[in-house]
Amino acid sequence: MDAYDEDPRGPQGPDGSAGTRLPDTPPGSAPPPDAAAASAPAPAPAPRTGVAALSPRYQIGAALALAVVAVAACVHLLMVFLSLAPANTVTKQHGKAIEEWVYPEFEQNWKLFAPNPLQQNIAVQVRAEVRMRDGGLRTTGWTDLSAQDGAAIDGNLAPSHTQQNLLRRAWDFFTATHGTDNRPVGMRGSLSEQYLRRIVVMRLYRDDPTSREGVIQRVQVRSSTTNVQPPPWSRERVSDKPVYRLLPWWSLTSDEAAGGVR
């Protein structure tokens, strides 16, 4: 036998020569990577969240609600801007609509940024004429509503907006629409009186014992203005005596007298 003859029992290579044939893949071995990837199941799609998870009908409703909120926010910002902007063609033509939108809830006060900021403490006080259950009339003492608000804010980490601004802004609204003789100036004067009166009546029915025992017939409001004292190192001297502004007695409407604003 020729020494170079191939052994028929030996492994055969691709070219037929001995010792060059690759071993066969044993049974049960892993398939090629491409075949495994083709046979693996496709991953499930991620679940939808937020507005995308809603049905088409509710998606349309959510889009309309967002559009309404966006339009309302834009209108509000535009109204507030026009109320603070200098007089122009728009404010002259639509000034009434702007005032009705802004005042008194959204009125802005920029006095903090004036060259001479406020240097006075202004307290709003009220007294009432109350008809008691026996038919007699009783006049209460002066109730310092501003002091009550200050006590509620002092030490409170999150005081409410009404405690901080409701009464103060009502008084600012009144003084801005009335002259020094307490007579209304302009069309908003009667509105500011009604707004301030309802606030003080509501506070009296809530906090004043005499008012809770009877029916309020009339109220009288006054302000007490006291200068803020300068620091010790300053040579400035100002009076520390309060200056009062006394308003006339206001008669209540039947709804107000019956507690309709409680």
GROMACS elastic network, one bead per residue, 0.5 to 0.9 nm:
[ bonds ]
;  ai    aj funct       b0    kb
    1     4     6  0.84384   500
    1     5     6  0.71415   500
    2     5     6  0.53041   500
    2     6     6  0.88595   500
    3     6     6  0.83965   500
    6     9     6  0.85935   500
    6    10     6  0.77551   500
    6    12     6  0.89047   500
    6    16     6  0.84261   500
    6    17     6  0.69631   500
    6    18     6  0.63439   500
    7    10     6  0.53537   500
    7    11     6  0.84070   500
    7    18     6  0.73128   500
    8    11     6  0.80012   500
    8    12     6  0.82923   500
    8    18     6  0.89342   500
    9    12     6  0.86973   500
   10    18     6  0.63777   500
   10    19     6  0.74105   500
   11    16     6  0.87594   500
   11    17     6  0.83811   500
   11    18     6  0.59049   500
   11    19     6  0.58505   500
   11    20     6  0.73871   500
   11    21     6  0.58528   500
   11    22     6  0.82460   500
   11    23     6  0.81635   500
   12    15     6  0.77215   500
   12    16     6  0.52116   500
   12    17     6  0.59332   500
   12    18     6  0.53059   500
   12    19     6  0.65015   500
   12    20     6  0.63514   500
   12    22     6  0.80647   500
   13    17     6  0.54743   500
   13    18     6  0.62188   500
   13    19     6  0.63998   500
   13    22     6  0.64711   500
   14    17     6  0.75464   500
   14    20     6  0.69214   500
   14    21     6  0.56344   500
   14    22     6  0.79250   500
   15    18     6  0.88614   500
   15    20     6  0.78007   500
   15    21     6  0.80562   500
   16    20     6  0.77749   500
   16    21     6  0.76653   500
   17    20     6  0.61620   500
   17    21     6  0.77485   500
   18    21     6  0.72180   500
   19    22     6  0.84912   500
   21    24     6  0.88107   500
   23    26     6  0.84411   500
   25    28     6  0.86382   500
   25    29     6  0.70036   500
   26    29     6  0.60851   500
   28    31     6  0.86687   500
   30    33     6  0.83960   500
   30    36     6  0.83959   500
   31    34     6  0.81781   500
   31    35     6  0.62728   500
   31    36     6  0.63334   500
   32    35     6  0.54037   500
   32    36     6  0.64444   500
   32    37     6  0.88917   500
   33    36     6  0.51270   500
   33    37     6  0.62193   500
   33    38     6  0.86292   500
   34    37     6  0.52561   500
   34    38     6  0.62273   500
   34    39     6  0.87136   500
   35    38     6  0.51400   500
   35    39     6  0.62510   500
   35    40     6  0.87978   500
   36    39     6  0.52280   500
   36    40     6  0.62289   500
   37    40     6  0.53188   500
   37    41     6  0.85567   500
   38    41     6  0.81613   500
   41    44     6  0.89332   500
   43    46     6  0.89489   500
   44    47     6  0.88435   500
   45    48     6  0.88702   500
   47    53     6  0.79928   500
   48    51     6  0.84864   500
   48    52     6  0.58985   500
   48    54     6  0.87194   500
   49    52     6  0.57957   500
   49    54     6  0.83025   500
   50    53     6  0.56422   500
   50    54     6  0.74680   500
   51    54     6  0.54777   500
   51    55     6  0.86204   500
   51    58     6  0.83639   500
   51    59     6  0.62163   500
   51    62     6  0.75661   500
   51    63     6  0.89823   500
   52    55     6  0.78487   500
   52    56     6  0.86671   500
   52    59     6  0.73219   500
   53    59     6  0.86002   500
   54    57     6  0.79119   500
   54    58     6  0.58731   500
   54    59     6  0.58278   500
   55    58     6  0.54061   500
   55    59     6  0.61178   500
   55    60     6  0.87702   500
   56    60     6  0.62774   500
   56    61     6  0.87299   500
   57    60     6  0.53181   500
   57    61     6  0.65000   500
   57    62     6  0.88725   500
   58    62     6  0.60810   500
   58    63     6  0.84861   500
   59    62     6  0.51199   500
   59    63     6  0.61531   500
   59    64     6  0.86347   500
   60    63     6  0.51032   500
   60    64     6  0.62126   500
   60    65     6  0.86604   500
   61    64     6  0.51489   500
   61    65     6  0.61939   500
   61    66     6  0.86866   500
   62    65     6  0.50725   500
   62    66     6  0.62015   500
   62    67     6  0.85643   500
   63    66     6  0.51807   500
   63    67     6  0.61596   500
   63    68     6  0.87021   500
   64    67     6  0.50049   500
   64    68     6  0.62085   500
   64    69     6  0.87041   500
   65    68     6  0.51501   500
   65    69     6  0.62912   500
   65    70     6  0.86303   500
   66    69     6  0.51362   500
   66    70     6  0.60959   500
   66    71     6  0.85961   500
   67    70     6  0.50871   500
   67    71     6  0.61404   500
   67    72     6  0.85790   500
   68    71     6  0.51728   500
   68    72     6  0.61149   500
   68    73     6  0.85839   500
   69    72     6  0.51272   500
   69    73     6  0.61055   500
   69    74     6  0.86066   500
   70    73     6  0.51653   500
   70    74     6  0.62121   500
   70    75     6  0.86521   500
   71    74     6  0.51334   500
   71    75     6  0.61483   500
   71    76     6  0.86067   500
   72    75     6  0.51125   500
   72    76     6  0.61218   500
   72    77     6  0.86491   500
   73    76     6  0.51419   500
   73    77     6  0.61997   500
   73    78     6  0.85505   500
   74    77     6  0.52344   500
   74    78     6  0.61057   500
   74    79     6  0.86244   500
   75    78     6  0.50804   500
   75    79     6  0.61331   500
   75    80     6  0.86832   500
   76    79     6  0.51407   500
   76    80     6  0.62302   500
   76    81     6  0.85307   500
   76   101     6  0.82258   500
   76   102     6  0.84789   500
   77    80     6  0.52369   500
   77    81     6  0.60611   500
   77    82     6  0.85977   500
   78    81     6  0.50799   500
   78    82     6  0.61286   500
   78    83     6  0.86086   500
   79    82     6  0.51702   500
   79    83     6  0.61831   500
   79    84     6  0.88031   500
   79    97     6  0.89125   500
   79    98     6  0.58585   500
   79    99     6  0.85987   500
   79   101     6  0.71577   500
   79   102     6  0.69671   500
   80    83     6  0.51020   500
   80    84     6  0.64640   500
   80    85     6  0.86617   500
   80    98     6  0.79656   500
   80   101     6  0.85020   500
   80   102     6  0.64635   500
   80   106     6  0.74992   500
   80   107     6  0.78754   500
   80   108     6  0.81356   500
   81    84     6  0.52977   500
   81    85     6  0.59807   500
   82    86     6  0.78818   500
   82    87     6  0.85402   500
   82    88     6  0.88163   500
   82    90     6  0.80163   500
   82    91     6  0.66279   500
   82    95     6  0.87759   500
   82    98     6  0.73910   500
   83    86     6  0.82141   500
   83    87     6  0.89346   500
   83    91     6  0.76745   500
   83    95     6  0.81936   500
   83    98     6  0.65406   500
   83    99     6  0.72087   500
   83   102     6  0.73582   500
   83   107     6  0.83961   500
   83   108     6  0.87759   500
   84    87     6  0.89431   500
   84   108     6  0.78718   500
   85    88     6  0.79844   500
   85    91     6  0.85706   500
   86    91     6  0.84922   500
   87    90     6  0.81293   500
   87    91     6  0.60370   500
   87    92     6  0.68135   500
   88    91     6  0.54417   500
   88    92     6  0.61391   500
   88    93     6  0.86886   500
   89    92     6  0.52199   500
   89    93     6  0.62318   500
   89    94     6  0.85437   500
   90    93     6  0.52698   500
   90    94     6  0.58518   500
   90    95     6  0.74343   500
   91    94     6  0.51784   500
   91    96     6  0.83434   500
   91    98     6  0.75104   500
   92    95     6  0.54253   500
   92    96     6  0.86522   500
   93    96     6  0.81754   500
   94    97     6  0.55234   500
   94    98     6  0.63918   500
   94    99     6  0.88469   500
   95    98     6  0.51017   500
   95    99     6  0.61750   500
   95   100     6  0.86551   500
   96    99     6  0.52524   500
   96   100     6  0.62479   500
   96   101     6  0.87074   500
   97   100     6  0.51741   500
   97   101     6  0.62607   500
   97   102     6  0.87468   500
   98   101     6  0.51937   500
   98   102     6  0.61768   500
   98   103     6  0.84116   500
   99   102     6  0.52285   500
   99   103     6  0.56128   500
   99   104     6  0.84792   500
  100   103     6  0.58338   500
  100   104     6  0.82345   500
  101   104     6  0.83807   500
  101   105     6  0.84985   500
  101   106     6  0.79076   500
  102   105     6  0.63618   500
  102   107     6  0.56878   500
  102   108     6  0.87675   500
  103   106     6  0.57976   500
  103   107     6  0.54177   500
  103   173     6  0.87348   500
  104   107     6  0.55830   500
  104   169     6  0.81982   500
  104   170     6  0.78096   500
  104   173     6  0.73397   500
  104   192     6  0.82754   500
  104   195     6  0.86636   500
  105   166     6  0.89569   500
  105   169     6  0.89232   500
  107   169     6  0.83827   500
  107   173     6  0.87569   500
  109   112     6  0.76955   500
  109   169     6  0.88874   500
  110   113     6  0.57805   500
  110   114     6  0.70191   500
  111   114     6  0.50773   500
  111   115     6  0.86309   500
  111   116     6  0.83370   500
  111   117     6  0.61790   500
  111   118     6  0.71096   500
  112   115     6  0.85445   500
  112   116     6  0.83111   500
  112   117     6  0.53591   500
  112   118     6  0.70761   500
  113   116     6  0.80456   500
  113   117     6  0.67227   500
  114   117     6  0.55134   500
  114   118     6  0.85630   500
  116   119     6  0.81954   500
  118   121     6  0.83759   500
  119   226     6  0.88689   500
  119   227     6  0.62469   500
  119   228     6  0.54548   500
  119   229     6  0.84383   500
  120   225     6  0.64822   500
  120   226     6  0.56019   500
  120   228     6  0.51719   500
  120   229     6  0.88010   500
  121   224     6  0.80117   500
  121   225     6  0.56913   500
  121   226     6  0.52191   500
  121   227     6  0.62341   500
  121   228     6  0.65328   500
  122   146     6  0.81265   500
  122   168     6  0.85064   500
  122   223     6  0.64988   500
  122   224     6  0.56356   500
  122   226     6  0.65376   500
  122   227     6  0.87587   500
  123   144     6  0.69556   500
  123   145     6  0.73794   500
  123   146     6  0.51242   500
  123   147     6  0.71310   500
  123   168     6  0.84320   500
  123   222     6  0.84373   500
  123   223     6  0.55164   500
  123   224     6  0.50791   500
  123   225     6  0.64792   500
  123   226     6  0.84791   500
  124   143     6  0.86250   500
  124   144     6  0.62318   500
  124   145     6  0.58853   500
  124   146     6  0.55416   500
  124   147     6  0.84288   500
  124   167     6  0.77992   500
  124   168     6  0.79138   500
  124   171     6  0.75628   500
  124   221     6  0.71625   500
  124   222     6  0.60643   500
  124   224     6  0.65372   500
  124   225     6  0.89518   500
  125   142     6  0.61443   500
  125   143     6  0.53671   500
  125   145     6  0.55736   500
  125   146     6  0.71672   500
  125   147     6  0.88614   500
  125   200     6  0.87234   500
  125   220     6  0.85066   500
  125   221     6  0.57955   500
  125   222     6  0.53881   500
  125   223     6  0.60047   500
  125   224     6  0.75212   500
  126   140     6  0.89896   500
  126   141     6  0.81695   500
  126   142     6  0.54170   500
  126   143     6  0.53124   500
  126   144     6  0.67503   500
  126   145     6  0.73408   500
  126   200     6  0.69782   500
  126   204     6  0.84493   500
  126   219     6  0.68966   500
  126   220     6  0.56300   500
  126   222     6  0.63156   500
  126   223     6  0.86599   500
  127   139     6  0.71877   500
  127   140     6  0.55443   500
  127   141     6  0.56959   500
  127   143     6  0.61634   500
  127   204     6  0.84703   500
  127   218     6  0.86810   500
  127   219     6  0.58131   500
  127   220     6  0.55004   500
  127   221     6  0.67202   500
  127   222     6  0.87974   500
  128   138     6  0.81731   500
  128   139     6  0.56803   500
  128   140     6  0.54692   500
  128   141     6  0.77526   500
  128   142     6  0.82456   500
  128   201     6  0.85645   500
  128   204     6  0.81160   500
  128   211     6  0.76817   500
  128   216     6  0.65243   500
  128   217     6  0.74174   500
  128   218     6  0.57277   500
  128   220     6  0.63180   500
  128   221     6  0.88830   500
  128   249     6  0.88479   500
  129   137     6  0.65434   500
  129   138     6  0.56717   500
  129   140     6  0.65114   500
  129   211     6  0.84964   500
  129   215     6  0.85751   500
  129   216     6  0.59051   500
  129   217     6  0.56131   500
  129   218     6  0.51510   500
  129   219     6  0.62615   500
  129   220     6  0.85548   500
  130   136     6  0.82312   500
  130   137     6  0.55062   500
  130   138     6  0.51945   500
  130   139     6  0.61889   500
  130   140     6  0.75680   500
  130   210     6  0.74358   500
  130   211     6  0.61984   500
  130   213     6  0.86658   500
  130   214     6  0.59551   500
  130   215     6  0.54115   500
  130   217     6  0.56148   500
  130   218     6  0.73066   500
  130   219     6  0.88965   500
  131   134     6  0.80845   500
  131   135     6  0.59867   500
  131   136     6  0.56284   500
  131   138     6  0.63820   500
  131   139     6  0.88883   500
  131   211     6  0.86151   500
  131   213     6  0.88738   500
  131   214     6  0.54933   500
  131   215     6  0.52312   500
  131   216     6  0.62626   500
  131   217     6  0.66556   500
  132   135     6  0.53704   500
  132   136     6  0.54181   500
  132   137     6  0.60958   500
  132   138     6  0.70737   500
  132   210     6  0.83521   500
  132   211     6  0.85767   500
  132   213     6  0.66861   500
  132   215     6  0.66218   500
  132   216     6  0.87823   500
  133   136     6  0.73750   500
  133   213     6  0.74511   500
  133   214     6  0.59405   500
  133   215     6  0.82936   500
  134   137     6  0.89134   500
  137   217     6  0.88441   500
  138   210     6  0.83006   500
  139   210     6  0.88839   500
  140   143     6  0.83017   500
  140   208     6  0.86696   500
  140   210     6  0.70122   500
  140   211     6  0.80789   500
  142   221     6  0.88798   500
  143   146     6  0.89426   500
  143   147     6  0.87739   500
  143   148     6  0.88322   500
  143   204     6  0.83816   500
  143   208     6  0.80423   500
  144   147     6  0.53851   500
  144   148     6  0.66146   500
  145   148     6  0.50951   500
  145   149     6  0.64143   500
  145   150     6  0.87015   500
  145   167     6  0.80438   500
  145   200     6  0.80611   500
  145   203     6  0.78538   500
  146   149     6  0.50685   500
  146   150     6  0.61370   500
  146   151     6  0.86297   500
  146   163     6  0.89985   500
  146   167     6  0.74613   500
  146   168     6  0.78764   500
  147   151     6  0.61324   500
  147   152     6  0.86083   500
  148   151     6  0.51569   500
  148   152     6  0.62920   500
  148   153     6  0.87373   500
  148   163     6  0.87979   500
  149   152     6  0.50995   500
  149   153     6  0.62463   500
  149   154     6  0.86397   500
  149   162     6  0.88476   500
  149   163     6  0.53376   500
  149   164     6  0.68692   500
  149   167     6  0.86266   500
  150   153     6  0.51244   500
  150   154     6  0.60139   500
  150   163     6  0.78542   500
  150   164     6  0.79118   500
  151   154     6  0.52071   500
  151   155     6  0.83296   500
  152   155     6  0.78951   500
  152   156     6  0.70745   500
  152   159     6  0.75516   500
  152   163     6  0.71788   500
  153   156     6  0.52210   500
  153   157     6  0.81018   500
  153   158     6  0.81989   500
  153   159     6  0.55272   500
  153   160     6  0.81430   500
  153   163     6  0.69504   500
  153   164     6  0.72924   500
  154   157     6  0.84886   500
  154   159     6  0.85942   500
  155   159     6  0.89117   500
  156   159     6  0.55606   500
  159   162     6  0.84532   500
  159   163     6  0.67411   500
  159   164     6  0.72409   500
  160   163     6  0.53998   500
  160   164     6  0.66303   500
  160   165     6  0.88325   500
  161   164     6  0.52198   500
  161   165     6  0.59284   500
  161   166     6  0.72051   500
  162   165     6  0.53877   500
  162   167     6  0.75379   500
  163   166     6  0.64619   500
  163   167     6  0.76966   500
  164   167     6  0.77814   500
  164   168     6  0.74854   500
  165   168     6  0.51472   500
  165   169     6  0.56120   500
  165   170     6  0.81947   500
  166   169     6  0.54976   500
  166   170     6  0.61755   500
  166   171     6  0.88023   500
  166   199     6  0.84270   500
  167   170     6  0.50596   500
  167   171     6  0.62939   500
  167   172     6  0.86953   500
  167   196     6  0.77081   500
  167   199     6  0.72882   500
  167   200     6  0.83947   500
  168   171     6  0.52865   500
  168   172     6  0.63059   500
  168   173     6  0.86368   500
  169   173     6  0.59940   500
  169   174     6  0.85406   500
  170   173     6  0.50223   500
  170   174     6  0.62595   500
  170   175     6  0.88069   500
  170   192     6  0.71940   500
  170   193     6  0.89346   500
  170   195     6  0.69057   500
  170   196     6  0.56459   500
  170   199     6  0.82917   500
  171   174     6  0.50082   500
  171   175     6  0.62361   500
  171   176     6  0.85329   500
  171   192     6  0.83793   500
  171   196     6  0.68832   500
  171   223     6  0.87364   500
  172   175     6  0.52324   500
  172   176     6  0.60637   500
  172   177     6  0.86899   500
  173   176     6  0.52442   500
  173   177     6  0.64458   500
  173   178     6  0.88515   500
  173   189     6  0.87623   500
  173   192     6  0.61028   500
  173   193     6  0.89649   500
  173   196     6  0.86290   500
  174   177     6  0.53588   500
  174   178     6  0.62111   500
  174   184     6  0.85447   500
  174   188     6  0.89132   500
  174   189     6  0.70533   500
  174   191     6  0.87312   500
  174   192     6  0.51092   500
  174   193     6  0.65092   500
  174   195     6  0.86479   500
  174   196     6  0.73860   500
  175   178     6  0.52434   500
  175   179     6  0.72308   500
  175   180     6  0.83502   500
  175   182     6  0.82090   500
  175   192     6  0.87689   500
  176   179     6  0.79312   500
  176   185     6  0.84907   500
  176   189     6  0.86048   500
  177   183     6  0.85254   500
  177   184     6  0.58444   500
  177   185     6  0.52541   500
  177   186     6  0.67018   500
  177   187     6  0.84369   500
  177   188     6  0.64058   500
  177   189     6  0.50462   500
  177   190     6  0.87146   500
  177   192     6  0.72541   500
  178   181     6  0.76257   500
  178   182     6  0.54311   500
  178   183     6  0.53315   500
  178   185     6  0.51060   500
  178   186     6  0.82510   500
  178   189     6  0.63279   500
  178   192     6  0.89557   500
  179   182     6  0.52903   500
  179   183     6  0.56373   500
  179   184     6  0.65516   500
  179   185     6  0.65333   500
  180   183     6  0.74942   500
  180   245     6  0.89775   500
  181   184     6  0.88093   500
  181   247     6  0.89547   500
  182   246     6  0.87452   500
  182   247     6  0.66575   500
  182   248     6  0.81408   500
  183   189     6  0.79661   500
  184   187     6  0.79280   500
  184   188     6  0.77464   500
  184   190     6  0.67134   500
  184   192     6  0.88354   500
  184   193     6  0.86116   500
  185   188     6  0.74891   500
  185   189     6  0.57765   500
  186   189     6  0.59310   500
  186   190     6  0.87451   500
  187   190     6  0.69996   500
  187   191     6  0.78505   500
  188   191     6  0.51131   500
  188   192     6  0.62295   500
  188   193     6  0.87798   500
  189   192     6  0.52763   500
  189   193     6  0.64286   500
  189   194     6  0.88235   500
  190   193     6  0.51166   500
  190   194     6  0.62545   500
  190   195     6  0.86003   500
  191   194     6  0.52004   500
  191   195     6  0.61148   500
  191   196     6  0.86589   500
  192   195     6  0.50160   500
  192   196     6  0.61022   500
  192   197     6  0.84201   500
  193   196     6  0.52860   500
  193   197     6  0.59513   500
  193   198     6  0.85301   500
  193   250     6  0.89765   500
  194   197     6  0.51102   500
  194   198     6  0.61109   500
  194   199     6  0.86397   500
  195   198     6  0.54322   500
  195   199     6  0.64344   500
  195   200     6  0.89880   500
  196   199     6  0.52178   500
  196   200     6  0.64043   500
  196   201     6  0.86965   500
  197   200     6  0.53779   500
  197   201     6  0.61502   500
  197   202     6  0.85543   500
  197   219     6  0.76782   500
  197   220     6  0.88120   500
  197   221     6  0.84132   500
  197   250     6  0.77830   500
  197   252     6  0.82241   500
  198   201     6  0.51538   500
  198   202     6  0.60496   500
  198   203     6  0.85873   500
  198   252     6  0.88924   500
  198   256     6  0.72717   500
  198   261     6  0.66213   500
  199   202     6  0.52137   500
  199   203     6  0.62915   500
  199   204     6  0.87513   500
  199   261     6  0.81786   500
  200   203     6  0.50291   500
  200   204     6  0.61250   500
  200   205     6  0.86701   500
  200   219     6  0.81598   500
  200   221     6  0.82695   500
  201   204     6  0.50854   500
  201   205     6  0.62133   500
  201   206     6  0.85119   500
  201   216     6  0.78938   500
  201   219     6  0.76149   500
  201   252     6  0.88241   500
  201   256     6  0.74155   500
  201   257     6  0.84219   500
  201   259     6  0.82463   500
  201   261     6  0.74808   500
  201   262     6  0.79743   500
  202   205     6  0.53627   500
  202   206     6  0.62460   500
  202   207     6  0.87228   500
  202   256     6  0.85874   500
  202   259     6  0.77224   500
  202   260     6  0.87377   500
  202   261     6  0.57534   500
  202   262     6  0.50667   500
  203   206     6  0.50359   500
  203   207     6  0.59367   500
  203   208     6  0.76382   500
  203   262     6  0.80671   500
  204   207     6  0.53102   500
  204   209     6  0.82039   500
  204   210     6  0.86639   500
  204   211     6  0.61013   500
  204   212     6  0.76788   500
  204   216     6  0.87504   500
  205   208     6  0.60637   500
  205   209     6  0.79077   500
  205   210     6  0.86146   500
  205   211     6  0.54937   500
  205   212     6  0.52679   500
  205   213     6  0.89206   500
  205   215     6  0.88582   500
  205   216     6  0.83593   500
  205   259     6  0.74376   500
  205   262     6  0.68208   500
  206   209     6  0.82886   500
  206   211     6  0.83098   500
  206   212     6  0.71914   500
  206   262     6  0.73236   500
  207   211     6  0.82058   500
  207   212     6  0.79161   500
  208   211     6  0.54095   500
  208   212     6  0.63910   500
  208   213     6  0.89960   500
  209   212     6  0.52087   500
  209   213     6  0.65076   500
  210   213     6  0.52853   500
  210   214     6  0.67015   500
  211   214     6  0.54277   500
  211   215     6  0.64149   500
  211   216     6  0.62444   500
  212   215     6  0.74426   500
  212   216     6  0.87418   500
  215   257     6  0.59701   500
  215   258     6  0.67239   500
  215   259     6  0.79602   500
  216   219     6  0.75749   500
  216   252     6  0.76229   500
  216   256     6  0.82391   500
  216   257     6  0.54050   500
  216   258     6  0.80008   500
  216   259     6  0.85305   500
  217   250     6  0.86663   500
  217   251     6  0.61571   500
  217   252     6  0.58739   500
  217   253     6  0.85530   500
  217   256     6  0.89047   500
  217   257     6  0.60992   500
  218   249     6  0.63355   500
  218   250     6  0.54066   500
  218   252     6  0.57041   500
  218   257     6  0.84297   500
  219   248     6  0.86125   500
  219   249     6  0.56293   500
  219   250     6  0.53471   500
  219   251     6  0.66926   500
  219   252     6  0.76421   500
  220   246     6  0.78623   500
  220   247     6  0.62773   500
  220   248     6  0.61193   500
  220   250     6  0.62015   500
  221   245     6  0.85780   500
  221   246     6  0.64602   500
  221   247     6  0.55258   500
  221   248     6  0.75248   500
  221   249     6  0.76582   500
  221   250     6  0.86476   500
  222   244     6  0.66002   500
  222   245     6  0.53385   500
  222   247     6  0.56971   500
  222   248     6  0.88543   500
  223   243     6  0.79596   500
  223   244     6  0.54615   500
  223   245     6  0.51541   500
  223   246     6  0.67382   500
  223   247     6  0.85773   500
  224   242     6  0.57502   500
  224   243     6  0.55844   500
  224   245     6  0.67567   500
  224   246     6  0.89723   500
  225   241     6  0.84641   500
  225   242     6  0.52371   500
  225   243     6  0.50786   500
  225   244     6  0.63550   500
  225   245     6  0.82237   500
  226   229     6  0.88727   500
  226   239     6  0.80873   500
  226   240     6  0.61771   500
  226   241     6  0.63148   500
  226   243     6  0.65567   500
  227   230     6  0.89494   500
  227   238     6  0.69650   500
  227   239     6  0.67187   500
  227   240     6  0.59817   500
  227   241     6  0.78437   500
  227   242     6  0.76498   500
  228   238     6  0.82110   500
  228   240     6  0.77757   500
  229   232     6  0.87672   500
  229   236     6  0.88545   500
  229   237     6  0.78206   500
  229   238     6  0.67158   500
  229   239     6  0.81209   500
  229   240     6  0.71988   500
  230   233     6  0.82018   500
  230   234     6  0.62752   500
  230   235     6  0.82915   500
  230   236     6  0.65756   500
  230   237     6  0.72452   500
  230   238     6  0.77486   500
  231   234     6  0.55229   500
  231   235     6  0.86952   500
  231   236     6  0.86303   500
  232   235     6  0.79706   500
  233   236     6  0.89781   500
  234   237     6  0.81891   500
  239   242     6  0.83236   500
  247   250     6  0.85718   500
  251   257     6  0.89328   500
  252   255     6  0.79484   500
  252   256     6  0.57690   500
  252   257     6  0.57244   500
  253   256     6  0.52168   500
  253   257     6  0.60699   500
  253   258     6  0.85310   500
  254   257     6  0.51239   500
  254   258     6  0.60815   500
  254   259     6  0.87053   500
  254   260     6  0.84265   500
  255   258     6  0.51881   500
  255   259     6  0.64325   500
  255   261     6  0.75724   500
  256   259     6  0.52069   500
  256   260     6  0.50506   500
  256   261     6  0.59446   500
  256   262     6  0.84894   500
  257   260     6  0.72389   500
  257   261     6  0.87992   500
  258   261     6  0.84546   500
  259   262     6  0.54325   500
